[in-house]
Amino acid sequence: MARNIRKAAVIGSGVMGASIAAHLANVGIPTFLLDIVPKDVTEEEKKKGLTLDSPVVRNRLATSAIKKLKKTNPAPLYDSDFASLITPGNIEDDLVKIKEVDWVIEVVVENLAIKHQLYEKIEQVWEEGIVVSSNTSGISINAMVEERSDAFKEHFLGTHFFNPPRYMKLLEIIPGDQTNPELVESMKQFGEKKLGKGVVLAKDTPNFIANRIGTYGLLVTLSEMMQEGYSVEEVDAVTGPAMGRPKSATFRTLDLVGLDTFVHVAHNVFEKVSDEQEKAVFDVPPVLKDMVDKGWIGEKAGQGFYKKIKNEKGKQILSLNLETMEYDAQQKVSGASLEAAKLAKGSKKKVQALLSGKDRHSELAWNILKQVLIYSAEKVGEIADTIVEIDEAMKWGFNWELGPFETWDAIGLTRSVQRMEAEGLNVPEWVKDWIAEGHESFYTKENQQTLYAFSGAFHAKEEKPEIITLRSLKEQNKVIKANSGASLIDLGDGIACLEFHSPNNAIGADILLMIQQSMEEVRQNYEGLVIANQGRNFCVGANLMILLMEAQDEEWDEVDQIIRMFQNTMYTLKHFEKPVVAAPHRMALGGGVEVCMPADQVVAAAETYYGLVEVGVGLIPAGGGCKELTLRLSQSVTNREADLQPYVNQIFENVGMAKVSTSAADAKKLGYMRQTDTFITNQDHLIYEAKKAALQLVQNGYTPKPEEKIRVVGRDGKAVMQLGAHQMKLGGLVSDHDYLIANKLAHVLAGGDVPAGTLVTEQYMLDLEREAFLSLCGEPKTQQRMQYMLSKGKPLRN
């Protein structure tokens, strides 16, 4: 069972402490944020007559940190309003308030003596049952509470969040020697289910799992680079997506983390390990120390391995030449192995292609990987119990596509070990024994279950019912219907899942046809339908390429048919006689939103970026998006005399400016999602929760939605919106083409040239959408915008 954390306290309001408090607020947990009492009064406080005894002064550090949360980018809060759940305070006056909470998280400076003092104070007011944890990234969990009572130690553990806590999936939980095992398990469940984290259990060793392996990898990469004379650009080209790693690769990652932070982490291992060979790797090279001394510590200082400048070409990014220690223009990197990796599909194929080459980039990749793989194998049992924790920590903490042991399997375990030994490397005995027993990989599958190497035999990986994998269901022959764009998959218990799998999950005729066929199948044989997929993004809209080709060929009947098919499919989906639940994640744009709008309920991932963005390509929403927003407005304002205009103006602004939500919570605020729609923090649980919601609708006795009339603002309301657009044009804020689009959008949202308060049908609104959309497709500037988006991936202002 997940622990019931109803209230929390975070001690330490620095960037990390405040961000952890923000994420607790994101999931609805009221939180105290406490810090030390300032030693001085600011000039501004003096002018107000405040002293060191004033509560405002005493709570200043925490209060300031909460204010910063609302302005920080990327935003730590799903919605700035959530900051109201965080209460500022100070350690001297408010530590007693931890009696009210279920969990206390210490996030103070990484100094053992200071932590000792703090935990002594905490235990004086602590009551048994309250969980206490440290967010330390490297100090021993046992050492921090060595002077505390046994009861306190039983309730104490490490909870190492990765920065930024809202976005980084990894949470390392580090039990102490006396931590209650039941508490560890319940906190693990809480971290996964409530906080949305990927939780790994780490041992109490220097830097735990991810930072231990990740720091080692970065240091051996730097060593290889300097020995063989590779450039910053070459290293990042090799250690990015080509190796199954993020685009930030090695040096952009270091710049983002901060070289000062990295040096501190590396030094922590250097100080605490006894093996001389390992110690030598963690001895930070002089070039890094020199950069830190110069203040070239990365993005927060404006320069590190990369430096942004402004010149006559606009913004330019320079890279550091480590031989001259001067910044030069970035050089484009190319090579046969890199090109082969780029063309390969999937991380396994990419790393295979990269290593199979015979050039300098392939050689660099191998020389880095072989050391990281061996080091990871050496640390099994020391930093984590199994290879699973190490693999998951690196995927969740460093955004690797494949963990070290998954990478080893991908490149060929037996073959790669032979090569390592031929080059004089010492491969851990347990790996050689594993191969000698006839095993060719660390992972395998048996009866649809994943098995992993552990203590000389394969063991079953824990199966979690909350994690439903569509790929696994396909392997179990659960596909009901499929075409090139989408599949209908049996989720069990009478619920089917419609999965998009076209390029970028863009909606074309194939997906629309599968939606229609899915409804027919569910009508006859199932109880409900879930619309979800596990692609990188849920859906980035309609297939723009097809639309542009038809428009350029002036095949207007074809364009009209495409839009009618989309509208009719969404209309049928909305009034379908079985419940429909949509489960978007990450980017859900344009047509992706319009697919979700007909659903009875949306169960979204918290990190869903949701918006009707068609104006960015010179169009307006025409798959029912405008109709649905005006219908929801009409339904929500039941007083027939109430003025709809302010609300329609807000819709006009959101759609006209192509606003995209910063989270699922923000999508509710923008009105794209209903208040009855929900979101969950752990995206891995999304299909499970959507299926559960569909079953609940069935159990509640589902009745289809009836056709409803829509009250519109009419010609007078349209004039108001058009006036606003005209003023923006006069102010130079919009182009002539923007103004044309705005007028078309105003016409649709107003319900056309009818008297204010007129009740119109859904079909009438759909007709207005389609007419406006068709007319804009014929505009040369709209076609230019569509072409630019397809070629550049960003909107054109023309």
C-alpha positions in Angstrom: 0.0 0.0 0.0 1.2 3.5 -0.8 1.7 5.6 2.3 -1.0 8.2 3.0 0.9 11.5 2.9 -1.7 14.2 3.5 0.6 17.0 4.6 4.4 17.6 4.3 7.2 19.9 5.4 10.3 20.7 3.3 13.2 22.2 5.2 15.5 24.3 3.0 14.0 26.7 0.5 16.8 26.7 -2.1 16.1 25.9 -5.7 15.8 22.1 -5.0 13.8 22.4 -1.7 11.4 24.9 -3.2 11.0 22.8 -6.3 10.2 19.7 -4.2 7.6 21.7 -2.3 6.2 22.8 -5.7 5.8 19.2 -6.9 4.1 18.2 -3.6 1.7 21.1 -4.2 1.2 19.8 -7.8 -0.2 16.6 -6.5 -2.4 18.4 -3.9 -0.3 18.0 -0.8 -0.3 21.1 1.5 3.4 21.7 2.4 5.3 23.9 4.9 8.5 25.4 3.4 10.9 26.3 6.2 14.3 27.9 6.1 16.7 29.7 8.5 15.9 33.2 9.9 17.8 35.9 8.0 20.6 37.6 9.9 20.0 41.1 8.4 17.1 43.3 7.6 17.0 44.6 4.0 16.8 48.3 3.2 13.3 47.8 1.8 12.3 46.1 5.1 13.8 48.9 7.1 11.7 51.5 5.2 8.6 49.6 6.2 9.6 49.7 9.8 10.3 45.9 10.0 12.8 44.3 12.3 14.4 40.9 12.7 11.5 40.0 15.0 8.9 40.7 12.3 7.4 37.4 10.9 7.7 38.8 7.4 11.4 39.2 7.9 11.8 35.9 9.7 10.0 34.0 6.9 11.6 36.0 4.1 13.7 33.2 2.5 10.8 30.8 2.2 8.4 33.5 1.0 10.9 34.7 -1.6 11.4 31.1 -2.8 7.6 30.6 -3.3 7.4 33.8 -5.3 10.2 32.7 -7.5 8.4 29.4 -8.2 5.7 31.4 -10.1 8.3 33.0 -12.4 10.8 30.1 -12.9 11.2 28.6 -16.3 10.7 25.7 -16.8 7.8 26.0 -14.4 8.1 23.9 -11.2 4.3 24.2 -10.7 1.6 22.8 -13.0 -0.3 26.0 -12.3 0.9 29.1 -10.5 -2.3 28.9 -8.3 -0.9 25.7 -6.8 1.6 27.9 -4.9 -1.2 28.6 -2.4 -0.7 25.1 -1.0 2.8 26.0 0.2 3.1 27.9 3.5 6.3 29.7 4.3 7.9 29.6 7.7 11.3 29.4 9.5 13.1 26.7 11.5 13.2 28.6 14.7 9.5 29.5 15.0 7.8 26.8 12.9 9.7 23.5 13.4 7.1 22.4 15.8 4.6 22.3 12.9 6.1 19.1 11.7 3.9 17.4 14.3 1.1 18.2 11.8 2.7 16.5 8.8 3.2 12.9 7.6 6.5 13.5 5.8 9.5 15.8 6.5 12.0 16.3 3.7 15.4 17.9 4.6 17.0 19.8 1.7 19.7 21.9 3.4 23.3 22.4 2.4 25.4 19.3 1.8 27.3 19.5 5.1 27.2 16.6 7.6 27.7 18.8 10.7 24.8 21.1 9.7 22.6 18.1 9.0 23.5 16.6 12.4 22.4 19.8 14.1 19.1 19.9 12.2 18.2 16.3 12.9 18.8 16.9 16.6 16.3 19.8 16.5 13.8 17.8 14.4 13.8 14.8 16.8 13.0 17.1 19.7 9.6 17.8 18.1 9.2 14.7 16.0 6.5 12.1 16.8 6.7 8.4 15.9 5.0 7.7 12.6 6.2 10.8 10.8 8.5 9.9 7.9 11.8 11.9 7.8 14.0 11.8 4.7 17.0 13.6 3.2 17.3 14.8 -0.4 21.1 14.5 -0.1 22.8 13.6 -3.4 25.9 12.1 -1.8 26.2 12.1 2.0 25.7 8.8 3.8 22.2 8.2 5.0 23.4 6.2 8.1 26.0 8.9 9.0 23.3 11.7 9.0 21.4 10.0 11.9 24.1 8.1 13.7 23.3 10.1 16.9 19.5 9.7 16.6 17.3 7.3 18.5 16.4 3.8 17.1 12.8 4.9 16.6 13.9 7.9 14.5 16.3 5.7 12.4 13.4 3.3 11.7 11.5 6.2 10.1 14.4 7.8 8.3 15.6 7.2 4.7 17.1 9.0 1.7 14.7 10.3 -1.0 16.9 11.7 -3.8 14.9 13.7 -6.3 16.5 14.6 -9.6 16.4 18.2 -10.7 14.0 19.6 -11.8 11.7 17.5 -9.6 8.5 18.1 -11.7 10.1 16.9 -14.9 12.8 14.4 -14.0 11.3 10.9 -13.5 13.9 9.4 -11.2 13.5 9.2 -7.4 16.2 7.2 -5.6 15.1 5.8 -2.3 18.0 4.9 0.0 17.1 3.0 3.2 19.4 3.2 6.2 20.6 0.2 8.1 17.6 0.5 10.5 14.9 1.8 8.2 11.6 -0.1 8.5 11.3 -2.2 5.3 7.5 -1.7 5.3 8.1 2.1 5.3 10.5 1.7 2.4 7.9 -0.2 0.3 5.1 2.2 1.2 7.2 5.2 0.2 8.2 3.5 -3.0 4.5 3.0 -3.8 3.7 6.6 -2.9 6.5 7.9 -5.1 5.3 5.9 -8.1 1.5 6.4 -7.7 1.2 9.9 -6.2 4.4 11.7 -7.2 4.5 10.0 -10.6 8.2 8.9 -10.2 10.2 6.0 -11.4 11.5 4.8 -8.1 14.7 2.7 -7.6 16.1 1.4 -4.4 19.7 2.4 -4.0 22.3 1.4 -1.4 24.0 3.9 0.9 27.1 4.4 -1.2 28.7 7.6 -2.6 26.4 9.3 -5.0 24.0 6.3 -5.0 23.2 4.9 -8.5 22.6 7.4 -11.3 25.1 10.0 -10.3 27.7 7.4 -9.7 27.4 5.8 -13.1 26.6 9.0 -14.9 29.6 10.9 -13.4 31.9 8.1 -14.2 30.7 8.1 -17.8 31.2 11.8 -18.2 34.7 11.7 -16.8 35.8 8.8 -19.1 34.3 10.6 -22.0 36.3 13.7 -21.2 39.4 11.6 -20.8 39.0 9.9 -24.2 38.3 13.3 -25.8 41.5 14.8 -24.4 43.7 11.8 -25.2 42.6 11.5 -28.8 41.9 15.1 -29.7 38.2 15.0 -30.3 36.3 18.3 -30.4 33.4 19.3 -28.1 31.0 18.9 -31.2 32.4 15.5 -32.1 31.8 14.2 -28.6 28.3 15.5 -28.4 27.5 14.1 -31.9 28.6 10.6 -30.7 27.2 10.6 -27.2 23.7 12.0 -28.1 20.8 10.2 -29.9 23.3 8.1 -31.9 24.2 6.3 -28.7 20.6 6.3 -27.4 21.2 9.4 -25.2 19.5 12.8 -25.1 20.3 15.6 -27.6 22.1 17.4 -24.8 24.7 14.5 -25.0 27.8 15.2 -22.8 28.8 18.8 -22.8 25.3 20.4 -23.2 24.3 18.2 -20.2 27.3 19.5 -18.2 26.5 23.1 -19.0 22.9 22.5 -17.9 23.9 20.8 -14.7 26.6 23.3 -13.9 30.3 22.4 -13.9 30.6 23.5 -10.3 27.9 21.0 -9.3 29.4 18.3 -11.4 32.9 18.8 -9.9 31.4 18.7 -6.4 29.6 15.4 -7.2 32.8 13.9 -8.7 34.9 15.0 -5.8 32.4 13.3 -3.4 33.2 9.9 -4.9 36.9 10.7 -5.1 37.0 11.3 -1.4 35.0 8.3 -0.4 36.2 5.4 -2.5 39.3 3.4 -1.6 40.1 1.6 -4.9 43.0 3.6 -6.4 42.0 2.8 -10.0 38.5 4.1 -9.4 39.8 7.0 -7.4 41.9 8.1 -10.4 38.9 8.3 -12.7 37.0 10.5 -10.3 40.0 12.9 -9.9 38.6 15.9 -11.9 40.9 16.9 -14.7 42.6 20.3 -14.5 40.7 21.7 -17.5 37.4 21.3 -15.5 38.8 22.9 -12.4 40.2 25.7 -14.5 36.8 26.4 -16.1 35.2 26.5 -12.6 37.9 28.9 -11.3 37.2 31.2 -14.3 33.4 31.0 -13.6 32.8 29.2 -16.9 30.4 26.9 -15.2 27.7 26.5 -17.8 24.3 27.9 -18.8 23.7 29.7 -15.5 26.9 31.7 -16.1 26.3 32.3 -19.8 29.3 30.1 -20.8 30.7 26.7 -20.3 31.6 24.3 -23.0 29.2 26.3 -25.1 28.6 30.1 -25.2 25.7 32.0 -26.7 26.5 35.4 -28.3 24.7 38.0 -30.3 26.2 39.3 -33.5 25.2 40.5 -36.9 24.0 37.0 -37.7 21.7 37.1 -34.7 22.1 34.6 -31.9 25.0 32.2 -32.3 26.3 29.4 -30.2 30.1 29.0 -30.0 31.9 25.9 -28.6 35.0 25.8 -26.5 38.3 24.6 -28.0 40.0 22.8 -25.1 43.5 23.2 -26.7 43.3 27.0 -27.0 40.7 27.5 -24.3 39.0 29.9 -26.8 35.4 29.9 -28.2 35.0 29.2 -31.9 32.1 28.8 -34.3 30.5 25.4 -34.1 31.7 22.9 -36.7 29.2 20.5 -38.4 30.2 16.9 -37.6 29.6 14.1 -40.0 31.0 10.6 -40.6 29.9 7.2 -41.9 29.1 5.7 -38.5 27.1 8.8 -37.4 25.1 8.8 -40.6 24.4 5.1 -40.3 23.2 5.6 -36.7 21.0 8.5 -37.9 19.3 6.3 -40.5 18.8 3.4 -38.1 15.4 3.0 -36.4 15.3 2.7 -32.6 18.0 3.0 -30.0 19.2 -0.6 -30.3 19.7 -0.3 -34.0 21.3 3.1 -33.7 24.0 2.0 -31.2 24.6 -1.1 -33.3 25.1 1.0 -36.4 27.4 3.5 -34.5 29.7 0.7 -33.2 29.8 -1.3 -36.4 31.7 1.5 -38.2 35.4 1.8 -38.7 35.9 5.5 -38.3 37.0 7.8 -35.4 33.5 8.4 -34.2 32.8 4.6 -34.0 36.1 4.2 -32.1 35.2 7.0 -29.6 31.8 5.4 -29.0 33.3 2.0 -28.3 36.1 3.4 -26.0 33.5 5.2 -23.9 30.9 2.4 -23.8 33.2 -0.4 -22.9 34.4 1.4 -19.8 30.9 2.4 -18.7 29.6 -1.1 -19.2 32.4 -2.8 -17.2 32.1 -0.2 -14.4 28.3 -0.8 -14.2 28.9 -4.5 -13.9 31.5 -4.0 -11.2 29.0 -2.0 -9.2 26.1 -4.6 -9.2 25.6 -5.6 -5.5 27.6 -2.5 -4.3 25.4 0.4 -5.4 22.2 -1.6 -6.2 21.0 -5.1 -5.7 20.3 -5.9 -9.4 21.0 -4.7 -13.0 17.4 -3.6 -13.1 17.9 -0.7 -10.7 21.0 0.4 -12.5 19.3 0.4 -15.9 16.2 2.1 -14.7 18.2 4.8 -12.8 20.2 5.7 -15.9 17.1 5.8 -18.1 15.0 7.9 -15.6 17.8 10.0 -14.2 19.9 10.7 -17.3 17.2 10.1 -19.9 19.2 7.3 -21.6 17.0 5.3 -24.0 18.8 2.1 -22.9 20.4 1.3 -19.5 24.0 -0.1 -19.4 22.9 -3.7 -19.4 20.2 -3.2 -22.1 23.0 -1.5 -24.2 25.2 -4.5 -23.6 22.5 -6.8 -24.9 21.9 -4.6 -27.9 25.6 -4.6 -29.0 26.0 -8.4 -28.4 27.1 -9.5 -24.9 29.3 -12.4 -25.9 31.0 -10.6 -28.9 31.6 -7.4 -27.0 33.1 -9.2 -24.0 35.5 -11.0 -26.3 36.5 -7.7 -27.8 37.0 -6.1 -24.3 39.2 -9.0 -23.2 41.2 -8.9 -26.4 41.9 -5.2 -25.7 43.2 -6.1 -22.2 40.2 -5.0 -20.1 39.2 -6.9 -16.9 35.6 -8.0 -17.3 33.9 -8.8 -13.9 33.9 -12.5 -13.1 30.2 -12.7 -12.7 29.7 -11.5 -16.3 32.2 -14.1 -17.6 30.5 -16.8 -15.5 27.1 -15.8 -16.9 28.4 -16.2 -20.5 30.1 -19.5 -19.6 26.8 -20.9 -18.5 25.5 -20.4 -22.0 23.7 -17.1 -21.6 23.9 -14.6 -24.5 22.0 -11.7 -22.8 21.3 -10.1 -19.4 17.5 -9.9 -20.2 15.2 -12.4 -21.9 11.5 -12.9 -22.3 9.5 -16.0 -21.4 5.7 -16.3 -21.6 5.5 -12.5 -22.1 7.4 -11.9 -18.9 10.7 -10.1 -18.7 13.5 -12.0 -17.0 16.9 -10.6 -15.8 20.2 -12.0 -14.8 20.6 -12.3 -11.0 22.8 -14.5 -8.9 23.6 -16.9 -11.7 20.0 -17.4 -13.0 17.2 -15.6 -14.7 14.6 -14.0 -12.3 11.2 -12.5 -13.2 11.0 -8.7 -13.3 8.2 -7.4 -11.1 5.0 -7.0 -13.1 2.9 -4.0 -12.1 -0.8 -4.1 -13.0 -0.8 -0.3 -13.3 1.6 -0.5 -16.3 -0.2 -1.6 -19.4 2.1 -1.8 -22.5 0.5 -1.8 -25.9 3.5 -3.4 -27.5 3.2 -6.3 -25.1 -0.5 -6.7 -25.8 0.3 -6.8 -29.5 2.9 -9.5 -28.9 0.1 -11.4 -27.1 -2.1 -11.2 -30.3 -4.5 -8.8 -28.7 -4.9 -6.7 -31.8 -8.6 -6.7 -32.9 -8.2 -4.5 -36.1 -5.3 -2.6 -37.6 -4.3 -0.5 -40.6 -1.3 1.7 -41.4 -2.4 4.5 -39.1 -4.0 2.9 -36.1 -4.8 -0.3 -34.3 -7.7 -1.4 -32.0 -6.3 -3.5 -29.1 -8.1 -5.6 -26.5 -7.3 -4.2 -23.0 -9.4 -6.9 -21.3 -12.5 -6.5 -19.2 -14.6 -5.4 -22.2 -12.5 -2.3 -22.9 -10.7 -1.8 -26.3 -7.9 0.7 -26.9 -7.6 2.7 -30.1 -3.8 3.4 -30.7 -2.5 5.8 -33.3 0.8 4.8 -34.9 1.1 6.9 -38.0 4.2 9.1 -38.5 4.1 11.7 -35.6 0.6 10.2 -34.9 -0.8 12.7 -37.5 -4.4 12.2 -38.3 -5.2 11.1 -41.8 -7.9 9.1 -43.5 -6.4 5.8 -42.2 -6.9 6.9 -38.6 -10.4 8.3 -39.2 -11.4 5.0 -40.9 -10.0 3.0 -37.9 -12.0 5.2 -35.5 -15.2 4.4 -37.4 -14.4 0.7 -37.6 -13.5 0.8 -33.9 -16.8 2.2 -32.9 -18.6 -0.5 -34.9 -16.5 -3.2 -33.2 -17.0 -1.8 -29.7 -20.7 -1.4 -30.5 -21.0 -5.1 -31.1 -18.5 -6.7 -28.9 -17.1 -4.4 -26.2 -18.3 -2.2 -23.3 -16.2 0.9 -23.8 -13.4 2.5 -25.8 -10.1 4.2 -24.7 -8.2 6.4 -27.1 -4.5 6.3 -26.1 -1.0 5.5 -27.5 2.5 5.3 -26.2 4.3 7.3 -28.9 6.5 10.2 -28.0 3.5 12.5 -28.4 -0.2 11.7 -28.3 -1.0 13.5 -31.6 0.4 16.7 -33.2 -2.7 17.3 -35.4 -4.0 16.4 -38.9 -1.8 15.2 -41.7 -0.7 18.6 -43.0 1.2 17.2 -46.0 -1.9 15.7 -47.6 -3.9 18.8 -46.9 -1.2 21.1 -48.5 -0.9 18.9 -51.6 -4.6 18.9 -52.2 -4.8 22.7 -51.7 -1.9 23.4 -54.0 -3.6 21.2 -56.7 -6.9 23.1 -56.0 -8.7 19.9 -55.4 -11.3 21.6 -53.2 -13.7 18.7 -53.3 -11.0 16.5 -51.9 -10.2 19.0 -49.1 -14.0 19.4 -48.4 -14.2 15.6 -48.2 -11.3 15.3 -45.8 -12.8 17.9 -43.4 -16.3 16.4 -43.6 -14.9 13.0 -42.8 -13.0 14.4 -39.8 -16.1 16.3 -38.6 -18.5 13.4 -39.1 -16.2 10.9 -37.3 -15.8 13.2 -34.3 -19.6 13.9 -34.2 -20.4 10.2 -34.3 -17.7 9.5 -31.6 -19.3 12.2 -29.4 -22.8 10.7 -29.6 -21.5 7.0 -29.5 -23.7 4.7 -27.4 -20.7 3.3 -25.5 -18.4 5.3 -23.2 -15.3 6.8 -24.6 -12.2 7.9 -22.6 -9.3 9.8 -24.2 -5.9 9.6 -22.6 -3.5 12.3 -24.1 0.1 12.7 -23.1 2.8 15.2 -23.9 2.0 17.1 -27.2 -1.7 17.0 -28.1 -2.2 19.7 -30.7 -4.9 20.8 -33.1 -6.7 17.7 -34.4 -5.2 15.8 -31.4 -7.3 18.0 -29.1 -10.3 17.6 -31.4 -10.1 13.8 -31.0 -10.2 14.2 -27.2 -13.0 16.7 -27.1 -15.9 14.2 -28.0 -14.8 11.8 -25.2 -17.0 11.4 -22.2 -13.9 11.9 -20.0 -10.3 12.9 -20.6 -7.7 11.2 -18.3 -4.5 13.0 -19.2 -0.9 12.7 -18.2 0.0 15.7 -16.0 2.6 16.6 -18.6 0.2 17.2 -21.4 0.7 20.3 -23.6 -2.7 20.8 -25.2 -4.0 23.5 -27.6 -5.8 24.3 -30.8 -2.9 25.7 -32.8 -4.3 25.8 -36.3 -3.8 29.5 -36.8 -0.1 28.8 -36.7 -0.5 27.3 -40.2 -3.0 29.9 -41.4 -6.1 27.9 -40.6 -8.8 27.6 -37.9 -9.9 24.5 -36.0 -12.4 22.6 -38.2 -12.7 19.1 -36.6 -15.2 20.3 -34.1 -12.9 22.3 -31.9 -14.7 25.7 -32.3 -18.1 24.0 -32.0 -17.1 22.1 -28.9 -15.8 25.1 -27.1 -18.9 27.2 -27.8 -21.1 24.3 -26.9 -19.4 23.9 -23.5 -19.7 27.6 -22.9 -23.4 27.4 -23.7 -23.9 24.5 -21.4 -22.0 26.1 -18.5 -23.9 29.4 -18.6 -27.5 28.2 -17.9 -28.9 31.7 -17.3 -30.3 32.6 -20.7 -30.0 36.3 -19.8 -26.3 36.1 -18.9 -23.7 37.8 -21.2 -21.6 35.2 -23.0 -19.4 37.8 -24.6 -16.5 37.8 -22.1 -16.2 34.1 -22.2 -16.3 33.9 -26.0 -13.6 36.7 -26.1 -11.4 34.4 -24.0 -11.9 31.5 -26.4 -11.2 33.8 -29.3 -7.9 34.9 -27.6 -6.8 31.3 -26.7 -7.5 29.9 -30.2 -6.5 33.1 -32.1 -3.1 33.2 -30.3 -2.6 29.4 -30.6 -2.2 29.1 -26.8 -0.8 25.7 -25.6 -1.2 24.6 -22.0 1.9 24.2 -19.9 0.3 21.1 -18.2 -3.0 19.3 -18.0 -3.9 21.5 -15.1 -3.3 24.6 -17.2 -5.4 23.0 -20.0 -8.4 23.1 -17.6 -7.6 26.7 -16.8 -7.6 27.6 -20.5 -10.9 25.8 -20.9 -9.6 23.2 -23.3 -10.4 20.5 -20.7 -13.4 20.3 -18.5 -13.3 20.5 -14.8 -14.6 16.9 -14.7 -11.6 15.8 -16.7 -8.7 14.4 -14.6 -4.9 14.0 -14.8 -2.4 11.6 -13.3 1.3 12.2 -12.6 2.7 8.8 -13.7 2.4 8.6 -17.4 3.2 4.8 -17.2 -0.2 4.3 -15.5 -2.2 6.3 -18.0 -3.8 3.5 -20.0 -4.6 1.6 -16.8 -6.3 4.7 -15.3 -8.2 5.4 -18.6 -9.4 1.9 -18.7 -10.6 2.2 -15.1 -12.5 5.4 -15.9 -14.2 3.7 -18.9 -15.2 0.7 -16.7 -16.6 3.2 -14.1 -18.7 4.8 -16.7 -20.1 1.4 -17.7 -20.8 0.5 -14.1 -22.6 3.8 -13.6 -25.1 2.9 -16.4 -23.8 4.9 -19.3 -26.2 6.9 -21.5 -25.1 8.5 -24.8 -24.9 12.3 -25.0 -27.9 13.8 -26.7 -27.7 16.4 -29.5 -27.8 19.9 -27.9 -28.5 23.4 -29.2 -25.8 26.1 -28.8 -26.5 29.6 -27.7 -24.3 32.0 -29.7 -23.3 35.7 -29.4 -24.1 36.3 -33.1 -23.3 39.2 -35.3 -23.0 41.7 -32.4 -20.5 39.4 -30.6 -18.6 38.9 -33.8 -18.2 42.7 -34.2 -16.7 42.9 -30.6 -14.1 40.2 -31.5 -13.3 41.8 -34.8 -12.8 45.2 -33.2 -10.3 43.6 -30.8 -8.4 42.1 -33.8 -8.5 45.4 -35.6 -6.9 47.2 -32.7 -4.2 44.6 -32.6 -3.6 45.2 -36.3 -3.4 48.9 -35.8 -0.9 48.4 -33.0 1.3 46.3 -35.3 0.8 43.2 -33.3 -0.7 41.1 -36.1 -0.1 40.9 -39.8 -2.8 41.4 -42.5 -3.0 37.6 -42.9 -3.4 37.2 -39.1 -6.2 39.7 -39.2 -7.9 37.8 -42.0 -7.7 34.5 -40.0 -9.0 36.3 -36.9 -12.1 37.6 -38.8 -12.8 34.1 -40.0 -12.4 32.7 -36.5 -14.7 35.4 -35.0 -17.4 34.6 -37.6 -17.3 30.9 -36.5 -17.1 31.4 -32.7 -20.0 34.0 -32.9 -22.2 31.5 -34.8 -22.2 33.6 -37.9 -24.5 36.6 -38.7 -27.4 35.6 -36.5 -29.0 37.7 -33.7 -27.3 37.3 -30.3 -28.8 34.5 -28.2 -29.8 32.4 -31.2 -29.8 28.7 -30.6 -28.0 26.8 -33.4 -27.3 23.1 -34.0 -23.9 21.4 -33.7 -24.1 20.7 -37.5 -24.6 24.4 -38.2 -21.4 25.2 -36.2 -19.5 22.5 -38.0 -20.6 23.9 -41.4 -19.3 27.3 -40.4 -15.9 25.7 -39.3 -15.6 23.9 -42.6 -16.5 26.9 -44.8 -13.9 29.1 -43.0 -11.3 26.3 -43.2 -11.8 25.8 -46.9 -11.6 29.5 -47.7 -8.3 29.8 -45.8 -6.8 26.8 -47.6 -7.1 28.7 -50.8 -5.0 31.6 -49.5 -1.4 31.7 -50.8 -0.1 32.9 -47.4 -1.8 30.0 -45.6 -0.2 27.6 -48.0 3.2 29.3 -47.3 2.6 28.8 -43.6 1.8 25.1 -44.1 4.9 24.6 -46.3 7.1 26.4 -43.7 5.8 24.3 -40.8 6.4 21.1 -42.8 9.9 22.0 -43.7 11.1 24.0 -40.7 8.9 22.6 -37.9 7.9 26.0 -36.6 5.2 28.6 -37.5 5.8 31.4 -40.1 4.6 34.9 -39.5 3.7 36.3 -42.9 
